[in-house]
Amino acid sequence: MRVFSRRSALATSCAAALYGSVRQAGAAPSLTPRPLVFAHRGASALRPEHTLAAYAQAIADGADFIEPDLVMTKDGVMVCRHETNIAETTDVAQRPEFASRKRTATIDGTTATGWFTTDFTLAELKTLRAKERLATLRVHNTRFDGHFDIPTFEEMIDFVAAESATRGRVLGLIPEIKHSTHFHTLGFDPEAVFLRTIAAHAYTRTAPLEVQSFETGNLQRIGADVHVINPQARLMLLMGERKEVPPDLAAKGQKTTFGDLMTPAGLKDVRRYADVIGPSLTDLIPRDAQGAWLEPSSLVEDAHAAGLLVHAYTCRPENHFLPRQLRNADGDAARNVHGSIQEIQRYLDMGLDGFFTDDPAIGRRAVDHI
């Protein structure tokens, strides 16, 4: 078992130096000096997700950490996409040369039809262009369709390192290793590729680093190696739907659900191999069928009692995503900055240690004014 106090002290001292003062009096206790703002797929409310433009906007808007989701190509390269199916985030459907590669696959228990990164070499993927995934809600982002390519993980690291050097500000990375069990069944080893990549770059050996996964096994496998490469790194178990079983456990026929892992006993077990949990916002405050907030859960307090940080996902500025109590009358797709700030601040008052947001500028405002 790793020792929490040593790594915790490293992470806390780093965060204190970078992010300033402690939380205001009266808020629930947090395990970090200041809540962290994580750019969810970059500033994905303002630019197509997982493009260098989205990462650049997030950095300009004050994000503390930038998130690359990582998937594998046919030739074993890690690229930045939210999932291996690229039908919704690239122009592949408009490319007749790739029409024959459309297929149906079952990944992490879900069946999907589209085009998958493991059927493309990196060179082929580089011929594609990114597009806005939520085109009906974020029409303003569609003007950037076709402008940007798919970055590799290494390109993303170099970009963030360059931005950090230019701005004189340390930027954290919070990569998620996607579909690990699925990729292993195809003969890939994403954890090995990930470790080689972060070891090869001075920036990822020294900058704040938090590694995410919805799977338990890969976090346990890579934990010691990650901390040899970057001693201040943290590991986060993302939490799916409470009734769902983590993909690696499901593949073994086990029945432990994410809900089981959110109990005090489950959290104590998670603490053996992770430093952080990543629940959804609705795990913190459930919503009714109309999207209205119900009574808060005790998950933040329970996780803190187990020695775990809590970094929740995902704060989005549009009325469509806000709790019913905070929506305004401007329509489903309207940006509601005031409501988004109110939402974030309520979670922070529960003691949340950090949060993912599609609009880091709004997240920065919410944190800086608590």
C-alpha positions as CSV (number, residue, x, y, z in Angstrom):
1,M,0.0,0.0,0.0
2,R,1.3,3.5,-0.9
3,V,1.6,6.1,1.9
4,F,-0.9,8.8,1.5
5,S,0.7,11.4,3.8
6,R,4.0,11.7,1.7
7,R,2.3,12.1,-1.7
8,S,-0.5,14.2,-0.2
9,A,2.1,16.6,1.2
10,L,3.8,16.9,-2.1
11,A,0.5,17.6,-3.9
12,T,-0.7,20.0,-1.3
13,S,2.5,22.0,-1.2
14,C,2.4,22.2,-5.1
15,A,-1.2,23.2,-5.1
16,A,-0.7,25.8,-2.4
17,A,2.1,27.4,-4.3
18,L,0.2,27.5,-7.6
19,Y,-3.4,28.2,-6.5
20,G,-3.2,30.5,-3.5
21,S,-5.3,30.8,-0.4
22,V,-7.5,28.3,1.4
23,R,-11.3,28.1,1.1
24,Q,-13.5,30.7,2.7
25,A,-14.7,30.2,6.2
26,G,-18.1,28.4,6.5
27,A,-17.5,26.1,3.6
28,A,-17.3,22.3,4.2
29,P,-13.7,21.2,4.8
30,S,-11.7,20.3,1.7
31,L,-8.5,18.3,1.4
32,T,-6.8,20.8,-0.9
33,P,-5.9,24.4,-0.2
34,R,-8.0,25.6,-3.2
35,P,-10.4,23.8,-5.5
36,L,-8.9,23.0,-8.9
37,V,-10.4,23.8,-12.3
38,F,-10.0,20.9,-14.8
39,A,-10.6,21.8,-18.5
40,H,-12.9,19.0,-19.7
41,R,-11.6,17.9,-23.1
42,G,-10.2,21.5,-23.2
43,A,-12.5,24.4,-23.3
44,S,-15.0,22.2,-25.1
45,A,-17.9,24.7,-24.6
46,L,-16.0,27.1,-26.9
47,R,-14.0,25.0,-29.3
48,P,-14.4,21.4,-30.7
49,E,-13.2,19.0,-28.0
50,H,-9.7,17.6,-27.8
51,T,-8.2,19.9,-30.3
52,L,-5.2,22.1,-29.7
53,A,-7.5,25.0,-30.1
54,A,-9.7,23.7,-27.2
55,Y,-6.6,23.2,-25.0
56,A,-5.3,26.7,-25.9
57,Q,-8.6,28.3,-25.0
58,A,-8.7,26.4,-21.7
59,I,-5.2,27.6,-20.8
60,A,-6.0,31.2,-21.7
61,D,-9.1,31.0,-19.6
62,G,-7.2,30.0,-16.5
63,A,-7.6,26.2,-16.2
64,D,-5.4,24.6,-13.6
65,F,-5.3,21.2,-15.4
66,I,-5.9,20.2,-19.0
67,E,-7.6,16.9,-19.8
68,P,-6.6,14.6,-22.7
69,D,-8.7,11.4,-23.1
70,L,-6.4,8.8,-24.6
71,V,-7.3,6.1,-27.2
72,M,-5.2,3.8,-29.4
73,T,-4.6,3.8,-33.1
74,K,-4.1,0.7,-35.3
75,D,-0.3,1.3,-35.1
76,G,-0.3,1.7,-31.4
77,V,-0.1,5.5,-31.0
78,M,-2.1,7.3,-28.3
79,V,-4.3,10.1,-29.6
80,C,-6.6,12.5,-27.9
81,R,-10.3,11.5,-28.4
82,H,-13.0,11.0,-25.9
83,E,-13.7,7.5,-27.2
84,T,-12.4,5.2,-29.9
85,N,-15.6,5.8,-32.0
86,I,-14.8,9.0,-34.0
87,A,-18.1,9.2,-35.9
88,E,-19.4,12.2,-33.9
89,T,-16.1,14.2,-33.5
90,T,-14.5,14.0,-36.9
91,D,-15.5,14.3,-40.6
92,V,-14.8,10.6,-41.2
93,A,-18.5,10.0,-42.3
94,Q,-17.9,12.4,-45.2
95,R,-14.7,10.7,-46.4
96,P,-15.6,8.1,-49.1
97,E,-12.2,6.5,-48.9
98,F,-13.1,5.3,-45.4
99,A,-16.7,4.3,-45.9
100,S,-16.0,0.6,-45.9
101,R,-14.5,0.8,-42.3
102,K,-17.8,1.7,-40.7
103,R,-18.8,-1.2,-38.5
104,T,-20.5,-2.1,-35.2
105,A,-18.6,-2.9,-32.1
106,T,-19.3,-3.6,-28.4
107,I,-17.0,-1.7,-26.1
108,D,-17.2,-1.6,-22.3
109,G,-20.6,-3.4,-22.6
110,T,-22.1,-0.8,-25.0
111,T,-22.8,-1.5,-28.7
112,A,-22.0,1.3,-31.1
113,T,-21.8,1.8,-34.8
114,G,-19.2,4.1,-36.4
115,W,-15.6,4.3,-37.2
116,F,-13.0,3.3,-34.6
117,T,-9.5,4.6,-34.0
118,T,-8.1,1.1,-33.9
119,D,-9.0,0.6,-37.6
120,F,-6.9,3.6,-38.6
121,T,-3.2,4.3,-38.6
122,L,-2.0,7.6,-37.2
123,A,-1.2,8.8,-40.7
124,E,-4.8,8.0,-41.8
125,L,-6.3,9.7,-38.7
126,K,-4.2,12.8,-39.5
127,T,-6.1,13.2,-42.8
128,L,-9.3,13.7,-40.8
129,R,-10.5,16.9,-39.3
130,A,-12.3,17.5,-36.0
131,K,-15.9,18.8,-35.7
132,E,-18.2,19.8,-32.9
133,R,-19.8,16.9,-31.1
134,L,-22.8,18.8,-29.7
135,A,-23.7,20.7,-32.9
136,T,-27.3,21.5,-32.0
137,L,-26.5,22.9,-28.6
138,R,-23.2,24.5,-29.5
139,V,-23.9,25.9,-32.9
140,H,-21.2,28.6,-32.4
141,N,-18.6,25.8,-32.3
142,T,-19.5,24.4,-35.7
143,R,-17.7,27.4,-37.4
144,F,-14.5,25.6,-36.4
145,D,-15.5,22.3,-38.1
146,G,-12.7,21.1,-40.4
147,H,-10.1,23.5,-38.9
148,F,-8.1,21.2,-36.6
149,D,-6.7,17.7,-36.7
150,I,-6.5,15.0,-34.1
151,P,-3.5,15.5,-31.8
152,T,-1.4,12.7,-30.4
153,F,-0.7,12.5,-26.7
154,E,2.9,13.5,-27.3
155,E,1.8,16.6,-29.4
156,M,-0.5,17.6,-26.6
157,I,2.2,17.3,-24.0
158,D,4.6,19.4,-26.1
159,F,1.8,22.0,-26.6
160,V,1.0,22.3,-22.9
161,A,4.7,22.5,-22.0
162,A,5.3,25.3,-24.6
163,E,2.3,27.2,-23.2
164,S,3.5,26.8,-19.7
165,A,7.0,28.1,-20.6
166,T,5.5,31.0,-22.5
167,R,3.0,32.0,-19.8
168,G,5.3,31.3,-16.9
169,R,2.6,29.3,-15.2
170,V,2.7,25.6,-14.4
171,L,-0.2,23.7,-16.0
172,G,-1.3,20.3,-14.8
173,L,-2.3,17.4,-17.0
174,I,-5.2,15.0,-16.1
175,P,-5.1,12.3,-18.7
176,E,-7.7,9.5,-18.9
177,I,-6.8,6.1,-20.2
178,K,-9.9,5.0,-22.1
179,H,-11.3,1.5,-22.8
180,S,-8.3,-0.3,-21.2
181,T,-9.9,-3.8,-21.1
182,H,-11.2,-3.4,-24.6
183,F,-7.8,-2.4,-26.0
184,H,-6.1,-5.3,-24.3
185,T,-8.5,-7.7,-25.9
186,L,-7.3,-6.3,-29.3
187,G,-3.6,-6.8,-28.4
188,F,-2.7,-3.3,-27.2
189,D,-1.2,-2.3,-23.9
190,P,-2.3,1.3,-23.4
191,E,-0.8,1.5,-19.9
192,A,2.7,0.6,-21.2
193,V,2.4,3.2,-24.0
194,F,1.2,5.8,-21.5
195,L,4.1,5.1,-19.1
196,R,6.7,5.3,-21.9
197,T,5.2,8.5,-23.1
198,I,5.2,10.4,-19.7
199,A,8.7,9.0,-19.0
200,A,10.0,10.4,-22.2
201,H,8.9,14.0,-21.6
202,A,10.5,16.3,-19.0
203,Y,7.2,18.1,-18.6
204,T,5.2,15.0,-17.6
205,R,8.0,13.9,-15.2
206,T,7.8,17.2,-13.2
207,A,4.4,18.9,-13.7
208,P,1.3,18.2,-11.7
209,L,-0.2,14.9,-13.1
210,E,-3.4,13.1,-12.3
211,V,-4.2,9.8,-14.1
212,Q,-7.8,8.8,-14.5
213,S,-9.7,5.6,-15.4
214,F,-13.1,4.1,-15.0
215,E,-11.3,0.8,-14.4
216,T,-9.8,-0.4,-11.2
217,G,-7.2,-2.9,-12.4
218,N,-5.1,-0.6,-14.6
219,L,-4.8,2.0,-11.8
220,Q,-3.5,-0.8,-9.5
221,R,-1.1,-2.0,-12.2
222,I,0.5,1.3,-13.0
223,G,0.4,3.1,-9.7
224,A,4.0,2.3,-8.6
225,D,5.4,3.0,-12.0
226,V,3.6,6.3,-12.3
227,H,5.0,7.5,-9.0
228,V,8.6,6.5,-10.0
229,I,8.3,8.7,-13.1
230,N,6.5,11.6,-11.4
231,P,6.5,11.4,-7.6
232,Q,3.7,14.0,-7.2
233,A,1.3,12.2,-9.5
234,R,-2.1,11.2,-8.3
235,L,-4.5,8.4,-9.4
236,M,-8.2,8.9,-9.8
237,L,-10.9,6.3,-10.1
238,L,-13.7,7.7,-12.2
239,M,-17.2,6.7,-11.1
240,G,-19.8,5.6,-13.6
241,E,-23.5,5.0,-13.0
242,R,-24.1,3.5,-9.6
243,K,-25.7,0.4,-11.0
244,E,-22.9,-0.3,-13.4
245,V,-19.9,-2.6,-12.9
246,P,-16.4,-1.2,-13.8
247,P,-15.5,-2.6,-17.2
248,D,-12.5,-4.6,-16.0
249,L,-14.5,-6.2,-13.2
250,A,-17.4,-6.9,-15.6
251,A,-15.0,-8.7,-17.9
252,K,-14.1,-11.0,-15.1
253,G,-17.7,-11.7,-14.2
254,Q,-17.6,-9.7,-10.9
255,K,-20.6,-7.9,-9.6
256,T,-19.1,-5.0,-7.6
257,T,-20.8,-1.8,-8.9
258,F,-19.7,1.8,-8.8
259,G,-22.5,2.3,-6.2
260,D,-20.8,-0.3,-4.0
261,L,-17.5,1.5,-4.4
262,M,-19.2,4.8,-3.2
263,T,-20.1,3.3,0.2
264,P,-17.8,4.1,3.1
265,A,-16.5,0.5,3.0
266,G,-16.0,0.7,-0.8
267,L,-14.2,4.0,-0.6
268,K,-11.9,2.6,2.0
269,D,-11.0,-0.2,-0.5
270,V,-10.5,2.3,-3.4
271,R,-8.1,4.2,-1.2
272,R,-5.7,1.3,-1.4
273,Y,-4.9,2.1,-5.0
274,A,-6.2,5.6,-5.7
275,D,-5.9,9.1,-4.3
276,V,-9.0,10.6,-5.8
277,I,-12.5,9.6,-6.9
278,G,-14.2,11.2,-9.9
279,P,-18.0,11.0,-9.4
280,S,-20.6,12.7,-11.5
281,L,-22.3,15.8,-10.3
282,T,-25.5,13.8,-9.8
283,D,-23.7,11.5,-7.4
284,L,-23.2,14.6,-5.2
285,I,-26.7,16.1,-5.6
286,P,-29.2,13.7,-7.3
287,R,-31.9,15.2,-9.6
288,D,-35.5,14.3,-10.2
289,A,-37.1,13.4,-13.5
290,Q,-37.5,17.1,-14.4
291,G,-33.8,17.7,-13.6
292,A,-34.4,19.5,-10.3
293,W,-31.9,19.1,-7.4
294,L,-32.9,16.8,-4.6
295,E,-31.1,16.4,-1.3
296,P,-27.3,16.2,-1.4
297,S,-25.6,12.8,-0.8
298,S,-22.8,12.3,1.8
299,L,-20.3,11.2,-0.9
300,V,-17.9,14.1,-0.5
301,E,-17.7,13.7,3.3
302,D,-17.5,9.9,3.1
303,A,-14.6,10.1,0.5
304,H,-12.7,12.7,2.7
305,A,-13.2,10.4,5.7
306,A,-11.5,7.6,3.6
307,G,-8.6,10.0,2.7
308,L,-9.7,10.5,-0.9
309,L,-10.0,13.8,-2.8
310,V,-13.1,14.3,-4.8
311,H,-12.9,15.7,-8.4
312,A,-16.4,15.7,-9.9
313,Y,-17.6,15.9,-13.6
314,T,-18.9,17.8,-15.5
315,C,-20.0,21.5,-15.1
316,R,-21.4,22.8,-18.4
317,P,-22.8,26.4,-19.0
318,E,-25.9,25.7,-21.1
319,N,-29.3,25.6,-19.5
320,H,-29.7,22.1,-20.9
321,F,-27.2,20.8,-18.4
322,L,-28.0,22.9,-15.3
323,P,-30.3,21.8,-12.5
324,R,-33.8,23.0,-13.0
325,Q,-33.6,25.5,-10.1
326,L,-30.8,27.4,-11.9
327,R,-32.0,27.5,-15.5
328,N,-33.2,30.8,-17.0
329,A,-35.8,31.6,-19.7
330,D,-33.4,31.9,-22.6
331,G,-33.8,28.4,-24.0
332,D,-32.3,25.0,-23.7
333,A,-29.1,25.8,-25.6
334,A,-28.5,29.2,-24.1
335,R,-25.3,29.9,-22.1
336,N,-26.3,30.7,-18.5
337,V,-23.1,32.0,-16.9
338,H,-24.8,33.1,-13.7
339,G,-26.5,29.8,-13.2
340,S,-23.3,27.9,-13.9
341,I,-21.4,29.9,-11.3
342,Q,-24.1,29.3,-8.8
343,E,-24.0,25.5,-9.6
344,I,-20.3,25.3,-9.2
345,Q,-20.3,27.3,-5.9
346,R,-22.9,25.0,-4.4
347,Y,-20.6,22.0,-5.1
348,L,-17.6,23.8,-3.7
349,D,-19.5,24.6,-0.5
350,M,-19.9,20.9,-0.1
351,G,-16.2,20.6,0.2
352,L,-15.4,19.5,-3.4
353,D,-11.7,19.5,-4.1
354,G,-11.9,20.1,-7.9
355,F,-14.2,19.9,-10.8
356,F,-14.3,19.3,-14.6
357,T,-15.8,22.1,-16.6
358,D,-16.4,22.6,-20.4
359,D,-15.9,26.3,-19.8
360,P,-12.8,27.0,-17.6
361,A,-13.3,30.7,-17.6
362,I,-16.6,30.3,-15.7
363,G,-15.0,27.7,-13.4
364,R,-12.2,30.2,-12.7
365,R,-14.7,32.9,-11.8
366,A,-16.5,30.5,-9.5
367,V,-13.4,29.5,-7.6
368,D,-11.8,33.0,-7.4
369,H,-14.9,34.5,-5.9
370,I,-15.7,31.9,-3.2
